Structure formats: structure tokens, C-alpha cells
């Protein structure tokens, strides 16, 4: 089983997304946050299940798609995955978010 570590960047992304959604609906903000955490559970047993991020083309940097969001993660070893960022699919990815 793989250990999943959430980076500070990824947690800040979730907080910002939740704050934005909560302006219209606190309920749906909490639903979206739960979707992020639930989506990553598949990585516990299948860390390579996400697709390789097309812009990066590095097999260690992958993503899960959840609605309009990309959960971008890095496979560090057979036993550890770091969630790097949560990114809206309509925006370009900056390299600095993936470090």
C-alpha cells in the first residue's frame, strides 16, 4: 500500500477552491473537497492509475481528473506518492506548481 502525502501547495489549492465555491454554496464546497480526497484513494493500491500529465511528459508526474479539476501527483517510490497541486482544467499549468 502506498503512502499519500499532501503538499502544502495542494492543501492551499483545495482551500482556495473551497472558499471560491462556498461564496455560492458552502454545501457544494464541502462536496467538492470530499471528491478530491476520495479520488486520491485509488492511488493507495494503484499509484500509476492516473495518466501522465501531457504538458510534462514525465512518467512520475501523473494526474487524476475529477470534474473540472486535475489532481496532479508525483510518484516518488513504490511506497510514496505526493499530491502536488489541484488545478482547474481551464487554466495552464505553471512549472512552479509541480515542484
C-alpha positions as CSV (number, residue, x, y, z in Angstrom):
1,X,0.0,0.0,0.0
2,X,1.2,3.5,-0.9
3,X,1.5,6.4,1.5
4,X,-0.1,9.6,0.1
5,X,1.4,12.9,1.2
6,X,-0.4,16.1,0.5
7,X,1.9,19.1,-0.2
8,X,1.3,22.5,1.3
9,X,0.5,23.7,-2.3
10,X,-2.2,21.1,-2.8
11,X,-3.8,21.8,0.5
12,X,-3.8,25.5,-0.2
13,X,-5.3,24.8,-3.6
14,X,-8.2,22.9,-2.0
15,X,-8.7,25.7,0.5
16,X,-8.9,28.3,-2.3
17,X,-11.2,26.2,-4.4
18,X,-13.5,25.6,-1.4
19,X,-13.5,29.3,-0.5
20,X,-14.5,30.2,-4.0
21,X,-17.3,27.7,-4.3
22,X,-18.5,28.5,-0.8
23,X,-19.4,32.0,-1.9
24,X,-22.3,30.5,-3.7
25,X,-22.8,27.2,-1.8
26,X,-21.0,26.1,1.4
27,X,-22.6,22.7,0.9
28,X,-21.2,22.2,-2.6
29,X,-17.8,23.5,-1.4
30,X,-17.6,20.6,1.1
31,X,-18.8,18.1,-1.5
32,X,-16.0,19.2,-3.9
33,X,-13.4,18.9,-1.2
34,X,-14.6,15.4,-0.4
35,X,-14.4,14.5,-4.1
36,X,-10.7,15.5,-4.1
37,X,-9.8,13.3,-1.1
38,X,-12.0,10.4,-2.3
39,X,-10.4,10.4,-5.8
40,X,-6.9,10.0,-4.5
41,X,-7.8,6.9,-2.5
42,X,-7.4,4.8,-5.7
43,X,-3.7,5.7,-5.5
44,X,-3.3,3.7,-2.3
45,X,-3.3,0.5,-4.4
46,X,-2.8,1.7,-7.9
47,X,-0.4,4.7,-7.9
48,X,0.1,4.5,-11.7
49,X,-3.6,4.6,-12.4
50,X,-3.5,8.3,-13.3
51,X,-2.5,9.4,-16.8
52,X,0.9,11.0,-17.4
53,X,0.5,14.8,-17.5
54,X,0.7,15.7,-21.2
55,X,2.4,19.0,-20.7
56,X,5.2,17.4,-18.6
57,X,5.6,14.0,-20.3
58,X,7.3,12.6,-17.1
59,X,6.1,9.1,-16.1
60,X,6.5,10.0,-12.5
61,X,4.1,13.1,-12.7
62,X,0.6,12.0,-13.3
63,X,-3.0,13.3,-12.8
64,X,-6.4,12.2,-11.9
65,X,-9.4,14.1,-13.4
66,X,-12.2,15.0,-11.0
67,X,-14.9,17.1,-12.7
68,X,-13.2,20.2,-13.9
69,X,-10.1,19.7,-11.8
70,X,-6.8,17.9,-12.3
71,X,-5.2,16.3,-9.2
72,X,-1.5,16.3,-10.1
73,X,0.8,14.0,-8.2
74,X,4.3,12.6,-8.3
75,X,5.3,9.0,-7.7
76,X,8.3,9.2,-5.5
77,X,8.7,5.5,-4.9
78,X,6.8,2.2,-4.8
79,X,5.6,3.3,-1.3
80,X,5.0,7.0,-1.6
81,X,3.0,9.5,-3.7
82,X,2.9,13.2,-3.2
83,X,-0.1,15.2,-4.3
84,X,1.4,18.3,-5.8
85,X,-1.4,20.6,-6.8
86,X,-5.2,20.7,-7.6
87,X,-5.6,22.6,-10.8
88,X,-8.7,23.8,-12.8
89,X,-8.6,22.3,-16.2
90,X,-9.3,25.5,-18.0
91,X,-6.0,27.1,-16.8
92,X,-2.5,26.5,-17.9
93,X,-0.1,24.7,-15.5
94,X,2.9,26.6,-14.3
95,X,6.0,24.5,-13.7
96,X,6.5,26.1,-10.3
97,X,3.3,24.3,-9.0
98,X,4.9,21.0,-9.8
99,X,8.0,21.3,-7.6
